[in-house]
Amino acid sequence: MPTLRPGTILDRKLECRSPDERRAQLGAGLAVTVAHAWKQAPRVRRALEAARIDPRDVRSLKDLARLPITRKEALPALQAEEPPFGGLLGTSPGALARLFMSPGPIYDPQGHDGDFWRFRHALAAAGFRKGDVVLNSASYHLTPLGFMLDAGARALGCAVIPGGVGQTELQLKTAAALGATGYMGTPSFLFQLLTKAREAGIPLRLEVAFVVAEMLPESLRADIEAFGVRCLQGYGTADLGCLTYECTEKGGWHMHPECILEVLDLESGQPAAPGQPGELVATIFEEAYPLLRLATGDIGALAPEASCACGRTAPKVAGLLGRVGDAVKVKGMFVRGGQIEAVLKRFPEAGRFRAVVTREGHVDHLAYEVEVPGPGTGGLAEAIAEALTAEVKVRGEVRLLAKGAIPEGAKKVDDRRVWK
Ligand SMILES: [Zn+2]
């Protein structure tokens, strides 16, 4: 096993503070954010008024549980009702740095802060440092992930190659020619790059990788680290930015020091005990987008161990356990049953359907099974595939099946991947 580059703690004062200090600082952040959102974000003001909450009474973390929860899955409807950001924006759209569209559709704002989505701590933890040349293989196109990681790396003093998605050969050649030492993107694409480089005899100098948007099974991590590349992961969303990240001790992801992350029991809505699954609900202190208690739809569990040998004091989330509802992440994008249904409604021939997600050699595979009345009519599968790819943003194979082939009540998105 090659020696891997060590990680670093970017901000010791913040990441290694005592639990009391942590609670006090997060509480102060909450108070400021609630006061600001009440002034600037009309929907927040209405929600607080409806709950009879005076923003001046929100002073510490103890007041958090009184604040109403907003569901991420409701954002498309809220944004359609009150465009463009559902009355949740803390500034005017023209005062933003960038505006994005994620599948849903959900529109995401970026404010002017250098590292708006707070990824620099996560990247430092993974071993990124000033002077690294970093290949960023996340998309810069409409969705924000590319810019999210880009901003974090540049805040650390890294230089970024904006690779984006696809064009494997070209990205590989570019990374080699420019001497990239870091990689950001999905783990499956990283593995493809490393494998291709070895096959083609192209010298890659990668030493560190920060991977997101996909599951990272330990088998894949081991395959990547066998190339001498430290590979750690983080978790965040397009609206909330970075929420948790791994340190080199692994064993869970530390909560980001500059946001509040709750793990709430799926039935009672009360804080879930360590080890118990719950929905991740986040509050961020971002002036441009002061999101209070946004329920992500992601299910996680608090790690039982509070302290970590790395020195960070923030609690850890022991990985992600799935999604509330039917959305499943495929190749880094959420695939929702409702979204597929809406597309298929445009095809009168289409009957019952399901999306089947499998995994072959560390790569996700998506197939849409669609029942049709007779044998496939000319070009129908291709037309459906094209319409679905445009909407869902993940290329999938369409299989036309005879009526009755899909059992009644079958899951709309059938995730058959096995992680080990
Ligand atoms: Zn740690």
Boltz pocket constraint, residues with backbone or C-beta under 6 A from the ligand:
constraints:
  - pocket:
      binder: B
      contacts: [[A, 247], [A, 248], [A, 249], [A, 250], [A, 254], [A, 308], [A, 309], [A, 310], [A, 311], [A, 312]]
      max_distance: 6.0
